[in-house]
Amino acid sequence: QNVLKFYSHSISVHILQLLTIPPLFFTGSDDCTVRIWDVAAQQQVAELKGHTSRVTSVAFDSSGKYLASGERR
């Protein structure tokens, strides 16, 4: 059984979205950030700031080129 653990958010993660090519996943958290993770490298590759409330949704277009995120107001 393979289990990978990724640490970085300081508090709860509410949403996770997976992009298969390239293998990335995106997390949204109570810490008001969206983070991008490289599955193959097993590390965070970006932290997106700008939300003023918890991030409750992340989504990307079918090409994987654009990412959108939403927050709770």
ABEGO torsion letter per residue (X at the ends): XBBBBBBABABBBABBBBBAOBBBBBBBBAAGBBBBBBAAAGBBABBBBGBABBBABBBBBAAGABBBBBBBX
